[in-house]
Amino acid sequence: LTAEIRQKQVQQKDLQRQIANIIAEEIRIAKAKEEAEKKAEAERKRLADIAAKKEKERIEAENRKRIADAEAERKRAEAELKKANELAAKRAEDERKLAESDKTTEKKAAAEKASRDATAFAKEKADRLAAAKANEDAINKKNEDAKEEAEKKVMKSYGIGSSVGSNFADNKGHITFPVERGTVTHRFGRQPHPVFKNIIEDNIGIKIAVSAGTKARCVFPGVVSSIQAINGTRTVVVKHGSYFTVYSNLASTLVKSGQQVSAGTPIGEVGSDFDESITLDFQVWKGTDPVDPLSWVSY
């Protein structure tokens, strides 16, 4: 069994080299395409800006009358409030003068009523102005929101800012575990074998023991960049921007090269290891460097 473990380690080293070569080639291709993509992105952005401008102008034209009517209503309310305040001030002054003079009670009562009516009228106009301002603000906000939403839709339709898997790094520690249920049996880095302690493993990923029939699942949105048949099993590499995830020791695959996948997409059925255990080999790469998957997934 020890000899089989050492043979498995040799095979693992060979697999690691092949995976490293696959990822290095992916990075080389990505760099070669980068300049062309920048030009294409700039052209898409130019066309998207033109389309977004036209759409916003259309929305602005549709709302122009409502905006103008709301503004006119506000201005009318402001003018009416100004007149009402002037009238209220005049009525109050008349009341004050009557109070100072020796006039009849009847005239004083009439002056007081006129002052109260003028004050109430002014308040009514103030309320109307407040309502007109609120309506104008609401119409303007609705107009701006509609233009903003239209711009987002246009940019999305032109593929601006929609790189698949580009925010992989932002989700460190919260990425989906590659199987629904499983136990990590081998950890990343130099570790003693869990059974044969005299054998030191140098793992570039983790091993997860699962039950028969378990499907490996994609941990984050991305694109299947490679599917390899190595040592009688299958390996799937998924690209997430500048990061890669690797799913090895699969008995079968459920995806195709070039396929866009999301978190939870079934990748393939996990196969058996040399000791008949059902084990998924899972790796995370940052560019050409393998990193500890347990720092990235939610486990």
ZAKE-23035 format. One record per residue (C-alpha): residue number from 1; residue in three letters; x, y, z. Coordinates in Angstrom, 3 decimals, padded with zeros to 6 digits. Example, Ala and Ser with C-alpha at 12.3 -4.5 7.8 and 13.67 -1.06 7.14 Angstrom:
2
(pt 1; ALA; (012.300; -004.500; 007.800)) (pt 2; SER; (013.670; -001.060; 007.140)) 
***
This chain:
299
(pt 1; LEU; (000.000; 000.000; 000.000)) (pt 2; THR; (002.912; 002.336; 000.766)) (pt 3; ALA; (004.288; 001.668; -002.717)) (pt 4; GLU; (000.891; 002.470; -004.202)) (pt 5; ILE; (000.810; 005.737; -002.265)) (pt 6; ARG; (004.233; 006.689; -003.589)) (pt 7; GLN; (003.147; 005.755; -007.112)) (pt 8; LYS; (000.058; 007.902; -006.620)) (pt 9; GLN; (002.309; 010.784; -005.552)) (pt 10; VAL; (004.316; 010.416; -008.772)) (pt 11; GLN; (001.085; 010.510; -010.755)) (pt 12; GLN; (-000.042; 013.534; -008.775)) (pt 13; LYS; (003.201; 015.346; -009.596)) (pt 14; ASP; (002.651; 014.575; -013.264)) (pt 15; LEU; (-000.924; 015.844; -012.997)) (pt 16; GLN; (000.270; 019.003; -011.270)) (pt 17; ARG; (002.722; 019.696; -014.096)) (pt 18; GLN; (000.009; 019.209; -016.680)) (pt 19; ILE; (-002.382; 021.486; -014.807)) (pt 20; ALA; (000.350; 024.113; -014.414)) (pt 21; ASN; (001.012; 023.926; -018.169)) (pt 22; ILE; (-002.708; 024.257; -018.928)) (pt 23; ILE; (-003.016; 027.315; -016.713)) (pt 24; ALA; (000.190; 028.866; -018.086)) (pt 25; GLU; (-001.180; 028.429; -021.608)) (pt 26; GLU; (-004.497; 029.988; -020.565)) (pt 27; ILE; (-002.636; 032.996; -019.174)) (pt 28; ARG; (-000.523; 033.292; -022.342)) (pt 29; ILE; (-003.636; 033.227; -024.523)) (pt 30; ALA; (-005.359; 035.730; -022.238)) (pt 31; LYS; (-002.437; 038.146; -022.512)) (pt 32; ALA; (-002.358; 037.751; -026.288)) (pt 33; LYS; (-006.067; 038.570; -026.444)) (pt 34; GLU; (-005.884; 041.409; -023.943)) (pt 35; GLU; (-004.845; 044.122; -026.394)) (pt 36; ALA; (-007.467; 043.115; -028.944)) (pt 37; GLU; (-010.085; 042.934; -026.203)) (pt 38; LYS; (-009.136; 046.416; -024.991)) (pt 39; LYS; (-009.759; 047.788; -028.471)) (pt 40; ALA; (-013.008; 045.854; -028.775)) (pt 41; GLU; (-014.066; 047.042; -025.315)) (pt 42; ALA; (-013.304; 050.648; -026.259)) (pt 43; GLU; (-015.417; 050.312; -029.410)) (pt 44; ARG; (-018.275; 048.677; -027.486)) (pt 45; LYS; (-018.043; 051.475; -024.929)) (pt 46; ARG; (-018.160; 054.111; -027.680)) (pt 47; LEU; (-021.230; 052.534; -029.259)) (pt 48; ALA; (-022.831; 051.995; -025.858)) (pt 49; ASP; (-022.282; 055.647; -024.940)) (pt 50; ILE; (-023.993; 056.727; -028.168)) (pt 51; ALA; (-026.915; 054.369; -027.576)) (pt 52; ALA; (-027.206; 055.392; -023.925)) (pt 53; LYS; (-027.197; 059.076; -024.876)) (pt 54; LYS; (-030.001; 058.528; -027.386)) (pt 55; GLU; (-032.050; 056.560; -024.872)) (pt 56; LYS; (-031.601; 059.222; -022.192)) (pt 57; GLU; (-032.561; 061.939; -024.678)) (pt 58; ARG; (-035.704; 059.951; -025.534)) (pt 59; ILE; (-036.623; 059.670; -021.848)) (pt 60; GLU; (-035.854; 063.365; -021.321)) (pt 61; ALA; (-038.124; 064.293; -024.238)) (pt 62; GLU; (-040.937; 062.106; -022.894)) (pt 63; ASN; (-040.714; 063.738; -019.480)) (pt 64; ARG; (-040.019; 067.299; -020.650)) (pt 65; LYS; (-043.667; 068.443; -020.537)) (pt 66; ARG; (-044.240; 066.904; -017.095)) (pt 67; ILE; (-041.077; 068.563; -015.792)) (pt 68; ALA; (-042.048; 071.926; -017.325)) (pt 69; ASP; (-045.594; 071.689; -015.943)) (pt 70; ALA; (-044.267; 070.864; -012.479)) (pt 71; GLU; (-041.844; 073.782; -012.622)) (pt 72; ALA; (-044.601; 076.157; -013.777)) (pt 73; GLU; (-046.884; 074.961; -010.986)) (pt 74; ARG; (-044.132; 075.563; -008.436)) (pt 75; LYS; (-043.517; 079.069; -009.756)) (pt 76; ARG; (-047.250; 079.862; -009.638)) (pt 77; ALA; (-047.387; 078.589; -006.075)) (pt 78; GLU; (-044.382; 080.751; -005.150)) (pt 79; ALA; (-046.009; 083.851; -006.671)) (pt 80; GLU; (-049.328; 083.171; -004.949)) (pt 81; LEU; (-047.591; 082.610; -001.626)) (pt 82; LYS; (-045.744; 085.893; -002.016)) (pt 83; LYS; (-049.017; 087.752; -002.612)) (pt 84; ALA; (-050.714; 085.927; 000.262)) (pt 85; ASN; (-047.885; 086.843; 002.631)) (pt 86; GLU; (-048.046; 090.467; 001.513)) (pt 87; LEU; (-051.823; 090.489; 002.091)) (pt 88; ALA; (-051.432; 088.864; 005.512)) (pt 89; ALA; (-048.830; 091.460; 006.460)) (pt 90; LYS; (-051.119; 094.286; 005.332)) (pt 91; ARG; (-054.080; 092.871; 007.266)) (pt 92; ALA; (-051.936; 092.506; 010.366)) (pt 93; GLU; (-050.759; 096.093; 010.015)) (pt 94; ASP; (-054.347; 097.317; 009.579)) (pt 95; GLU; (-055.333; 095.393; 012.706)) (pt 96; ARG; (-052.454; 096.950; 014.642)) (pt 97; LYS; (-053.413; 100.459; 013.574)) (pt 98; LEU; (-057.045; 099.910; 014.530)) (pt 99; ALA; (-055.997; 098.584; 017.907)) (pt 100; GLU; (-053.979; 101.752; 018.516)) (pt 101; SER; (-056.804; 104.070; 017.456)) (pt 102; ASP; (-060.047; 104.646; 019.288)) (pt 103; LYS; (-062.309; 102.839; 016.789)) (pt 104; THR; (-065.458; 100.861; 017.402)) (pt 105; THR; (-065.387; 097.280; 018.570)) (pt 106; GLU; (-067.158; 096.244; 015.380)) (pt 107; LYS; (-064.410; 097.630; 013.146)) (pt 108; LYS; (-061.726; 096.049; 015.315)) (pt 109; ALA; (-063.452; 092.663; 015.102)) (pt 110; ALA; (-063.693; 092.981; 011.329)) (pt 111; ALA; (-059.991; 093.851; 011.105)) (pt 112; GLU; (-059.045; 090.911; 013.314)) (pt 113; LYS; (-061.112; 088.538; 011.144)) (pt 114; ALA; (-059.545; 089.913; 007.971)) (pt 115; SER; (-056.090; 089.353; 009.469)) (pt 116; ARG; (-056.938; 085.782; 010.487)) (pt 117; ASP; (-058.373; 085.034; 007.049)) (pt 118; ALA; (-055.272; 086.447; 005.371)) (pt 119; THR; (-053.003; 084.344; 007.589)) (pt 120; ALA; (-055.015; 081.194; 006.830)) (pt 121; PHE; (-054.900; 082.026; 003.126)) (pt 122; ALA; (-051.128; 082.433; 003.306)) (pt 123; LYS; (-050.807; 079.052; 005.035)) (pt 124; GLU; (-052.920; 077.438; 002.336)) (pt 125; LYS; (-050.616; 078.880; -000.321)) (pt 126; ALA; (-047.539; 077.730; 001.629)) (pt 127; ASP; (-048.948; 074.193; 001.733)) (pt 128; ARG; (-049.639; 074.327; -001.980)) (pt 129; LEU; (-046.073; 075.466; -002.653)) (pt 130; ALA; (-044.682; 072.634; -000.528)) (pt 131; ALA; (-046.791; 070.131; -002.477)) (pt 132; ALA; (-045.691; 071.643; -005.795)) (pt 133; LYS; (-042.018; 071.412; -004.793)) (pt 134; ALA; (-042.434; 067.807; -003.656)) (pt 135; ASN; (-044.140; 066.918; -006.932)) (pt 136; GLU; (-041.430; 068.633; -008.970)) (pt 137; ASP; (-038.689; 066.835; -007.017)) (pt 138; ALA; (-040.443; 063.482; -007.484)) (pt 139; ILE; (-040.803; 063.993; -011.241)) (pt 140; ASN; (-037.158; 065.038; -011.592)) (pt 141; LYS; (-035.990; 062.059; -009.537)) (pt 142; LYS; (-038.108; 059.653; -011.564)) (pt 143; ASN; (-036.660; 061.142; -014.736)) (pt 144; GLU; (-033.046; 060.789; -013.513)) (pt 145; ASP; (-033.674; 057.260; -012.213)) (pt 146; ALA; (-035.144; 056.244; -015.561)) (pt 147; LYS; (-032.114; 057.621; -017.421)) (pt 148; GLU; (-029.704; 055.888; -015.042)) (pt 149; GLU; (-031.516; 052.557; -015.410)) (pt 150; ALA; (-031.593; 052.959; -019.189)) (pt 151; GLU; (-027.830; 053.540; -019.244)) (pt 152; LYS; (-027.235; 050.403; -017.145)) (pt 153; LYS; (-029.375; 048.312; -019.499)) (pt 154; VAL; (-027.586; 049.645; -022.568)) (pt 155; MET; (-024.144; 049.008; -021.042)) (pt 156; LYS; (-025.183; 045.476; -020.113)) (pt 157; SER; (-026.540; 044.800; -023.596)) (pt 158; TYR; (-023.179; 045.885; -025.068)) (pt 159; GLY; (-021.286; 043.678; -022.610)) (pt 160; ILE; (-019.628; 046.572; -020.785)) (pt 161; GLY; (-018.247; 045.633; -017.364)) (pt 162; SER; (-019.551; 042.072; -017.441)) (pt 163; SER; (-016.383; 039.973; -017.321)) (pt 164; VAL; (-017.317; 036.483; -016.107)) (pt 165; GLY; (-015.786; 035.589; -012.757)) (pt 166; SER; (-013.889; 038.880; -012.489)) (pt 167; ASN; (-014.710; 039.411; -008.794)) (pt 168; PHE; (-013.457; 036.030; -007.577)) (pt 169; ALA; (-010.935; 037.704; -005.241)) (pt 170; ASP; (-013.639; 039.826; -003.608)) (pt 171; ASN; (-015.416; 036.677; -002.427)) (pt 172; LYS; (-012.497; 035.088; -000.609)) (pt 173; GLY; (-013.783; 032.962; 002.256)) (pt 174; HIS; (-017.344; 032.937; 000.912)) (pt 175; ILE; (-017.028; 030.789; -002.203)) (pt 176; THR; (-019.236; 027.708; -002.547)) (pt 177; PHE; (-017.768; 024.394; -001.358)) (pt 178; PRO; (-017.130; 022.078; -004.361)) (pt 179; VAL; (-019.441; 019.310; -003.064)) (pt 180; GLU; (-022.714; 019.418; -001.158)) (pt 181; ARG; (-021.326; 017.213; 001.629)) (pt 182; GLY; (-017.818; 015.931; 002.202)) (pt 183; THR; (-014.871; 015.688; 004.587)) (pt 184; VAL; (-011.467; 017.228; 003.927)) (pt 185; THR; (-008.961; 014.398; 004.384)) (pt 186; HIS; (-005.804; 015.982; 002.927)) (pt 187; ARG; (-004.951; 019.655; 003.373)) (pt 188; PHE; (-002.900; 022.116; 001.358)) (pt 189; GLY; (000.902; 022.288; 001.631)) (pt 190; ARG; (003.419; 019.902; 003.177)) (pt 191; GLN; (001.464; 017.518; 005.360)) (pt 192; PRO; (002.060; 014.041; 006.818)) (pt 193; HIS; (-000.118; 011.383; 005.205)) (pt 194; PRO; (-003.227; 010.936; 007.416)) (pt 195; VAL; (-002.494; 007.182; 007.776)) (pt 196; PHE; (001.202; 006.655; 006.970)) (pt 197; LYS; (002.817; 009.413; 009.007)) (pt 198; ASN; (006.294; 008.655; 007.617)) (pt 199; ILE; (005.140; 009.788; 004.178)) (pt 200; ILE; (005.132; 013.555; 003.646)) (pt 201; GLU; (002.759; 014.950; 001.048)) (pt 202; ASP; (003.238; 018.226; -000.780)) (pt 203; ASN; (-000.331; 019.075; -001.738)) (pt 204; ILE; (-001.242; 021.924; -004.080)) (pt 205; GLY; (-004.898; 021.469; -003.206)) (pt 206; ILE; (-007.155; 019.531; -000.892)) (pt 207; LYS; (-008.792; 016.104; -001.019)) (pt 208; ILE; (-012.439; 015.735; -000.061)) (pt 209; ALA; (-013.925; 012.336; 000.791)) (pt 210; VAL; (-017.524; 011.976; -000.414)) (pt 211; SER; (-020.147; 009.276; -000.833)) (pt 212; ALA; (-020.577; 007.342; -004.089)) (pt 213; GLY; (-022.493; 009.224; -006.774)) (pt 214; THR; (-021.534; 012.674; -005.463)) (pt 215; LYS; (-021.286; 015.403; -008.091)) (pt 216; ALA; (-018.524; 017.994; -007.951)) (pt 217; ARG; (-019.991; 021.464; -008.429)) (pt 218; CYS; (-018.519; 024.711; -009.680)) (pt 219; VAL; (-017.658; 027.043; -006.811)) (pt 220; PHE; (-017.988; 030.385; -008.647)) (pt 221; PRO; (-019.147; 031.770; -012.026)) (pt 222; GLY; (-016.572; 031.228; -014.753)) (pt 223; VAL; (-015.719; 029.515; -018.033)) (pt 224; VAL; (-014.596; 025.904; -018.488)) (pt 225; SER; (-011.142; 026.349; -019.983)) (pt 226; SER; (-009.976; 022.732; -020.180)) (pt 227; ILE; (-011.086; 019.127; -019.718)) (pt 228; GLN; (-008.329; 016.529; -019.505)) (pt 229; ALA; (-008.326; 012.728; -019.269)) (pt 230; ILE; (-005.330; 011.916; -017.066)) (pt 231; ASN; (-004.394; 008.563; -015.504)) (pt 232; GLY; (-007.824; 007.101; -016.167)) (pt 233; THR; (-009.736; 009.978; -014.549)) (pt 234; ARG; (-010.898; 013.373; -015.730)) (pt 235; THR; (-009.833; 016.845; -014.674)) (pt 236; VAL; (-011.799; 020.046; -015.304)) (pt 237; VAL; (-010.223; 023.519; -015.124)) (pt 238; VAL; (-012.541; 026.531; -014.738)) (pt 239; LYS; (-011.306; 030.081; -015.333)) (pt 240; HIS; (-012.564; 032.919; -013.100)) (pt 241; GLY; (-010.822; 036.020; -014.429)) (pt 242; SER; (-007.199; 035.693; -013.255)) (pt 243; TYR; (-008.095; 032.779; -010.940)) (pt 244; PHE; (-008.647; 029.098; -011.733)) (pt 245; THR; (-010.341; 026.216; -009.935)) (pt 246; VAL; (-009.417; 022.604; -010.670)) (pt 247; TYR; (-011.636; 019.541; -010.139)) (pt 248; SER; (-009.689; 016.257; -010.421)) (pt 249; ASN; (-010.330; 012.544; -009.981)) (pt 250; LEU; (-013.670; 012.706; -011.775)) (pt 251; ALA; (-015.247; 009.531; -013.132)) (pt 252; SER; (-017.253; 011.545; -015.671)) (pt 253; THR; (-017.821; 015.158; -016.691)) (pt 254; LEU; (-021.050; 017.114; -017.165)) (pt 255; VAL; (-019.648; 020.270; -018.791)) (pt 256; LYS; (-017.935; 021.172; -022.062)) (pt 257; SER; (-014.846; 023.212; -022.797)) (pt 258; GLY; (-015.782; 026.866; -023.332)) (pt 259; GLN; (-019.040; 026.520; -021.392)) (pt 260; GLN; (-020.014; 029.342; -019.053)) (pt 261; VAL; (-020.830; 027.979; -015.621)) (pt 262; SER; (-022.244; 029.464; -012.441)) (pt 263; ALA; (-021.810; 028.637; -008.772)) (pt 264; GLY; (-023.423; 025.253; -008.193)) (pt 265; THR; (-023.222; 024.013; -011.795)) (pt 266; PRO; (-022.520; 020.229; -011.722)) (pt 267; ILE; (-019.000; 019.607; -013.067)) (pt 268; GLY; (-018.888; 015.816; -012.979)) (pt 269; GLU; (-019.226; 012.729; -010.823)) (pt 270; VAL; (-016.426; 012.167; -008.315)) (pt 271; GLY; (-014.440; 008.971; -008.948)) (pt 272; SER; (-012.719; 006.462; -006.700)) (pt 273; ASP; (-009.091; 006.698; -005.614)) (pt 274; PHE; (-006.531; 003.875; -005.658)) (pt 275; ASP; (-007.703; 002.801; -002.180)) (pt 276; GLU; (-011.336; 002.672; -003.393)) (pt 277; SER; (-012.294; 005.819; -001.450)) (pt 278; ILE; (-014.446; 008.340; -003.348)) (pt 279; THR; (-012.294; 011.463; -003.306)) (pt 280; LEU; (-012.368; 014.824; -005.075)) (pt 281; ASP; (-009.057; 016.602; -005.639)) (pt 282; PHE; (-009.812; 020.332; -005.573)) (pt 283; GLN; (-007.400; 023.190; -006.257)) (pt 284; VAL; (-007.478; 026.994; -006.462)) (pt 285; TRP; (-004.847; 028.851; -008.510)) (pt 286; LYS; (-004.044; 032.553; -008.477)) (pt 287; GLY; (-002.458; 032.932; -011.881)) (pt 288; THR; (000.311; 030.311; -011.986)) (pt 289; ASP; (000.448; 029.875; -008.202)) (pt 290; PRO; (-001.664; 027.329; -006.290)) (pt 291; VAL; (-003.223; 028.703; -003.083)) (pt 292; ASP; (-004.924; 027.064; -000.110)) (pt 293; PRO; (-008.545; 026.314; -001.140)) (pt 294; LEU; (-009.723; 026.364; 002.481)) (pt 295; SER; (-008.858; 030.071; 002.611)) (pt 296; TRP; (-011.327; 030.653; -000.207)) (pt 297; VAL; (-014.289; 028.336; 000.229)) (pt 298; SER; (-016.989; 028.392; 002.880)) (pt 299; TYR; (-016.407; 025.137; 004.773)) 
***
